[in-house]
């Protein structure tokens, strides 16, 4: 357990140290959390948001891993490398859009008194 925790912590540190996108997503996640608390959403809704925010970071970590592997396996420009990286980026985009839609829906619900 402790070895796995140490390896996971090292991976998280690498992610945030080396990837500006991950740092931006973390900052956006904190801002989103503060926002949904300020607009008075329920504990369950906050919990769902936290799961989405952490899932977004997890997808970013997987995308970074894909990019690292592709750069190692295919250092030259290739269609394979481009597609692999684009697909990883698309996965991140879908997670961020989904999380953003959730925050938007919570905001609209708060605005109409639900």
N, C-alpha and C positions, 0 to 999 in steps of 0.2 A: 504493500500500500504506500509506504513512504517513498520508495523508489519511484513508483508511478507518479506520485505527487511532485517529486523533485523534477522528473522529466517533463511533466505537464507545465510546471512553473517555468522551467527553462524555455519551453516552447512559447509560452505566453510572453515571456520577457523578450525573446527574439522577435515575435510578431510586433509588439509595440515599439521596440527599439528600431526595427528595420522597415516598418511599413507605415508611411504617413496615412494611408487610407484607414488602417486599423485605429490609429490615434484619433482621426477625425470621426470615425464611427463610434468610438468610445465616448468622445465629447458630445456627439449628437445624442447618444443614448442617455447620457446624464441629463442633458437639456430636456429631452423628451420625458424623462422620469420626473424631473422637477415640474414640468408643464402639467402632466396628468395629475400630479398630486395637488398642484395649485388649483386646477379646475374641479377638484373634489371628486375624482373617480373612486370607485370602490376598490377594496383590497384585492378582490378577484381580478378586476380589470388591470390593476397595477401588476399583479402577478403574471397575467398573460403578456403584458408589455415587456416585463423583464425576461420572460422566456423568449420572446421574439428578438429582443435586443441581444441576448446571449447567443441565440441561434445565428443572428447576423454576424456576430464576431466569430463564431465557429465556422461559418461558411467562408468568411474572409481568411481564416487560418488555413482552411483546406485549399482555397484558391492560391494562397501564397505557397503552400506545399507543392501544388501542381506546377506553378511557375518555376520553383526551384528545381524540380525534377526535370521539367522540359528543358530548362537552360543547361542542365548537366548532360542530358541525353542528346539534345539537338542544339549545340551551341550556334550553328549556322542558321540563317533564316530559312524556314521551310514552312510549307502549308500545314504539316502536322503540328508544328510548334504554334503557329498562329491560331489554328482551330482550337487546340487544347487551352491556350491562354484565353481566347475569346469566350469559350464555353464556361471557364471558371469565372470570368468577369460577369458573364450573364447570370450565373447563379447568385453572385453577390448582389447584382442589380435587382433581381427578383425578390430577394429577401428584404432589401432596403425599401423597395416599393411597397411590399406587403406590410412592413412595419409602419411606413409612413401613412398608408391607407388606414391602418388601425388607429393611429394617433388622430388622424383627421376625423374618423368616425366618432371617436371619444369626444373630440372637441365639438363636433356638431351636436352630439347627444347632450353635452353639457349646455350648449347654447340654447337648445330648445327645451331644456328642463327635464331631461330624461336621465 
